[in-house]
Amino acid sequence: MTAVEVHSSTKAKRATSPSKAGKSKPNPKQSKPAAAPAGQSDTLSRSTKQDRILSLLSQRNGATIPEMMQATEWRQHSVRGFLAGTVKKKLGLNLTSSKSDGELRRYRIVPRHGR
């Protein structure tokens, strides 16, 4: 057999071998949609995680990191990274934080004046 014949015969073997395309495994990375925290509307549970955080931050009192973690099912480092990387840098929103004695730090988006 020549090199061309060997190459073409291996292609034929591959074409006749059973394909894994017909078998589908459940994807463990696909998660169920997060349920909205108590007291919030159904539309909040159907929105993206980014929309959920932005709506929490747009409220008058803002939101704490645990509230954002519950709304998105993210871990603390992911929420903090989203606040710094997406909210502040990519979206360019004015993110402020405040902390009262004995309470958790609250983050909120404040509209910019003069623009």
VMD Tcl script that draws the C-alpha trace (Angstrom):
set ca {
  {0.00 0.00 0.00}
  {1.15 3.48 -0.76}
  {0.87 6.42 1.62}
  {-2.17 7.73 -0.28}
  {-3.96 4.40 -0.02}
  {-3.23 4.15 3.72}
  {-4.51 7.67 4.29}
  {-7.72 7.07 2.34}
  {-8.39 3.75 4.10}
  {-8.13 5.38 7.55}
  {-10.65 8.01 6.45}
  {-13.01 5.23 5.41}
  {-12.64 3.55 8.80}
  {-13.38 6.83 10.59}
  {-16.46 7.42 8.47}
  {-17.89 3.99 9.31}
  {-17.10 4.13 13.04}
  {-20.00 5.01 15.34}
  {-20.30 8.68 16.08}
  {-20.64 10.15 19.55}
  {-22.88 12.87 18.13}
  {-25.96 10.70 18.63}
  {-25.25 10.26 22.33}
  {-25.93 13.27 24.48}
  {-24.88 13.68 28.07}
  {-26.50 16.17 30.40}
  {-24.37 19.26 30.78}
  {-23.65 19.82 34.51}
  {-22.71 23.46 33.83}
  {-26.23 24.27 32.71}
  {-28.03 25.40 35.81}
  {-31.63 25.96 36.62}
  {-32.79 29.58 36.59}
  {-32.40 31.14 40.00}
  {-35.55 31.79 41.92}
  {-36.19 35.39 42.84}
  {-35.64 36.28 46.49}
  {-38.80 36.51 48.56}
  {-40.92 39.53 47.79}
  {-39.55 40.16 44.30}
  {-41.40 39.75 41.03}
  {-41.28 36.85 38.56}
  {-39.68 39.06 35.92}
  {-36.59 39.34 38.09}
  {-36.07 35.56 37.97}
  {-36.28 35.55 34.14}
  {-33.71 38.32 33.65}
  {-29.97 37.84 33.29}
  {-27.73 37.82 36.31}
  {-26.25 41.13 35.23}
  {-29.74 42.64 35.07}
  {-30.54 41.29 38.53}
  {-27.48 42.92 40.09}
  {-28.01 46.20 38.27}
  {-31.64 46.35 39.43}
  {-30.56 45.66 43.02}
  {-27.88 48.37 42.80}
  {-30.39 50.84 41.34}
  {-32.69 50.61 44.35}
  {-32.69 53.50 46.78}
  {-30.87 51.55 49.51}
  {-28.66 49.61 47.11}
  {-27.64 46.05 47.94}
  {-25.17 44.12 50.05}
  {-22.84 41.47 48.66}
  {-24.84 38.64 50.29}
  {-28.02 39.94 48.62}
  {-26.28 39.96 45.23}
  {-24.87 36.48 45.90}
  {-28.36 35.17 46.61}
  {-29.84 36.79 43.50}
  {-27.21 35.35 41.15}
  {-25.96 32.20 42.92}
  {-22.42 33.59 42.55}
  {-19.68 33.47 45.16}
  {-18.42 36.57 46.90}
  {-15.30 36.95 44.76}
  {-17.41 36.77 41.60}
  {-19.77 39.50 42.80}
  {-16.87 41.75 43.76}
  {-15.18 41.13 40.41}
  {-18.41 41.96 38.58}
  {-18.74 45.22 40.52}
  {-15.18 46.30 39.74}
  {-14.78 44.94 36.23}
  {-18.21 45.29 34.68}
  {-20.14 47.90 36.62}
  {-17.31 50.37 37.10}
  {-14.93 49.74 34.20}
  {-16.97 48.37 31.29}
  {-20.30 50.09 31.94}
  {-18.71 53.21 33.48}
  {-21.41 53.55 36.14}
  {-20.88 55.55 39.31}
  {-20.79 52.84 42.00}
  {-20.69 54.01 45.60}
  {-20.58 52.13 48.86}
  {-21.51 53.06 52.39}
  {-21.30 51.33 55.72}
  {-23.09 52.12 58.95}
  {-21.88 50.84 62.31}
  {-22.83 47.21 62.79}
  {-24.25 46.80 59.27}
  {-22.93 45.29 56.08}
  {-21.49 47.49 53.35}
  {-24.17 48.55 50.84}
  {-23.39 49.27 47.20}
  {-25.52 51.37 44.88}
  {-25.41 53.10 41.53}
  {-25.68 56.86 41.76}
  {-26.62 58.88 38.65}
  {-23.91 61.24 37.46}
  {-24.79 64.91 37.36}
  {-23.67 67.28 34.64}
  {-23.64 64.79 31.78}
}
mol new
graphics top color blue
foreach p $ca { graphics top sphere $p radius 0.5 }
foreach p [lrange $ca 0 end-1] q [lrange $ca 1 end] { graphics top cylinder $p $q radius 0.2 }
display resetview
